[in-house]
Amino acid sequence: MESGRPNGRAGDNIEVRTWIASAERVKSLRRYEFLCDGQRVAQGETEWVYVDVSTGRPRLISKAMAGFVRDQE
């Protein structure tokens, strides 16, 4: 995570935005940003891996999900 200004203050209203930036095979990239008074104060990204809960192994992202992400780009 990268921070654009030192710290928020108690009582600040923080807006959080998040979106899926990409989806391929078994993983997707999610980005996010935090805004205070319309200015970005922090940003970051996380990589998510889709996992089959019964086996604990990575599983392919469904075609519907991958198509949804492509449509949003």
C-alpha positions in Angstrom: 0.0 0.0 0.0 1.2 3.5 -0.8 0.2 6.5 1.3 -0.3 9.9 -0.2 -0.3 11.8 3.0 0.9 10.9 6.6 -2.3 10.1 8.5 -6.0 10.8 8.6 -7.4 12.5 11.6 -10.1 11.4 14.0 -13.4 12.4 12.4 -12.2 12.4 8.8 -14.6 10.9 6.3 -12.7 8.4 4.2 -14.1 7.1 0.9 -12.9 3.6 -0.2 -13.0 2.5 -3.8 -12.1 -1.0 -5.0 -12.3 -2.7 -8.3 -11.1 -5.9 -10.1 -8.3 -4.8 -12.4 -7.7 -8.2 -14.1 -8.8 -11.8 -14.0 -6.8 -14.7 -15.6 -6.8 -18.4 -15.2 -6.8 -18.9 -11.3 -6.0 -15.3 -10.1 -7.3 -11.8 -10.2 -5.8 -8.4 -9.3 -7.9 -6.1 -7.1 -7.0 -2.5 -6.7 -8.2 0.0 -4.1 -7.8 3.6 -3.1 -8.7 5.7 -0.1 -9.8 9.3 -0.5 -10.2 12.1 2.0 -11.9 15.3 0.8 -11.5 14.0 -2.8 -7.8 13.5 -2.5 -6.2 10.1 -2.6 -4.5 9.4 0.7 -3.5 5.8 0.0 -3.7 3.2 -2.7 -2.8 -0.5 -3.0 -3.5 -3.8 -4.7 -3.9 -7.4 -3.8 -3.7 -10.5 -5.9 -6.4 -13.1 -5.2 -6.2 -16.7 -6.1 -9.4 -18.7 -6.6 -9.4 -21.9 -4.5 -11.6 -25.0 -4.6 -12.7 -25.2 -1.0 -13.0 -29.0 -1.1 -9.4 -29.6 -2.3 -7.6 -26.5 -1.2 -6.1 -26.2 -4.7 -6.3 -23.3 -7.1 -9.3 -23.4 -9.5 -10.0 -21.7 -12.8 -12.0 -18.5 -12.8 -15.3 -19.1 -14.5 -15.8 -17.8 -18.0 -18.7 -15.7 -16.8 -16.5 -13.9 -14.2 -13.6 -13.4 -16.6 -16.0 -12.0 -19.1 -17.5 -9.6 -16.5 -14.1 -8.3 -15.7 -13.2 -7.8 -19.4 -16.5 -5.9 -19.9 -15.6 -3.5 -17.1 -12.2 -2.6 -18.6 
